[in-house]
Every structure is written in C-alpha cells, then in structure tokens.
C-alpha cells in the first residue's frame, strides 16, 4: 500500500456515517413505503430472502429520475457531525478511510461532498452502482436501475474488499477497523481486527449470536476516542474487542440480553 499505513478504517455508510439510512428514506418516501420495506428487512434477518433481492425490490420501487433522487437525499439526510473531525484526524495521521456500502456510489459521494466538502475526494468509496434501463437515460422517470458490486447474496459482499488487506504479510498488514450497524455489515463482521457495532442496532444482536468480538459506538466521537487510544498504545484491539459482549451482558448495548433480539420476532409469530 502506497503510504504504508499502520491502521486502516473501513466503514459502512448508511446508518453509520449518516444518522438515517438514505435507501430506507428514499424507499419510505418515494418508493413502496415503510411497511413493505420493514417487512423486507425482517424477512432478511429471518433468512427468508437474501439482502440482494430485498434491496433490489426497494430500489425498483423508486421511479423518480436519478438526479432528483440525489437532490432529495442531499436535502434530507444528515451525516453524523463527528464524522468530519474524525476523518480529518485520520487524514492527518495517515489512516486511510474506506467506505464500504450497499448503497449506490453516486448518492454516497454526493452526500459526502455536500457535508464534508472537497476532502470527500480523499475517501475511497466502494459500493453498488446505477445504470440506465434499456432504451432510457437515468435522468428520466423510471430510467435507472441498481447495479450490484458482485454476485453474492449481499449484492456487495464487503468481505471481498477486506480480505486482500487481511491477507497481506504480517509486516505490511495494517490493523483493520470496521464500523457498521446492520444487515449489510454481516459479510464484513468477521474480517477485521476490531468491529465497532452501533449501539441498539441489529449488528450487535448478530455479533452476540454468532460470537463475533466487537465493541460499541453511538457516534464517531466514541469511535475517535477508541481509535486514538489504540493508536497511542493505551488499549489493544484484543482488549477493545471484548468490550461489546461485556456491555451487552450488563444490558448497556441497547439490545436485550435475553429473549428475541430481532424486531421481526413479534410480527412473524402471528
Ligand atoms: Mg448501515
């Protein structure tokens, strides 16, 4: 790697850098609506359908011209205000930040640049994409469709991007961080040295269920404090990765230590 970084920070975008999921927002407001979207989420968590098919149907339900979709989201989606200073600190400390997303790259880049300005170009974004439907242009009503990053059931299998870094020789391999909140992060959860799972979200329940070590964050201020401690050698990633389960057992992870942790449990029991 060009700058031989000692650390590299991978992160999910929607619900992790943004305070609200932009694809959910688009589906709920200009697509098939919240009820149908939530049922899709539950079906994914219950293993009835894969994320890829669920997400494709969400995006297919939005027919507005693509530039309109981008503007709609730029007007309505906010980024965690602590992300910008965190990213600035990473730039100053030679820690590359790579966004791994199931969202579409043009939307992610527009949201990032509207919020953090020209530094956004220094962020690497790996996501799904968009193309014109046959005989149409993406500027037309019903003119665009989602293009997946790869053939996996995730649409974007984030582990594919992480693995080449994880397999670098020991003396070149940076310590890898990953931050995420939900279903789209399941493919990445096992691949890094320290996983930050967002308090109260599905990824916490998943890590507990699958015995994946993790720590917890509320916002990028929490992440910055922890990453700085690790970079300064005050805490090891191994120690930090035990904290999530400890907090979960103490009832401080925002999800219930016993009983069904998933929001779908009640709805599917009827
Ligand atoms: Mg997310």
Boltz pocket constraint, residues with backbone or C-beta under 6 A from the ligand:
constraints:
  - pocket:
      binder: B
      contacts: [[A, 12], [A, 13], [A, 14], [A, 15], [A, 16], [A, 180], [A, 181], [A, 182], [A, 184]]
      max_distance: 6.0
